């Protein structure tokens, strides 16, 4: 079976995506740890759905707004 190759999310290098690569989807332990550090440092953020709802309500006339 042909091994699947993907780009490392951190550096972009091609890497094997299989059980043979203990760092998958990353190419190395270094890239895995750098990515983990970016999450811990809050460099990456997941959008907050409540903020989206608040912004949407600002664009809707008061008489058409709904309560959550």
Secondary structure by P-SEA (a helix, b strand, c coil): cbbbbbccccccccccccccccccccccaaaaaaaaaaaaacccccccaaaaaaaaaaaccccccccc
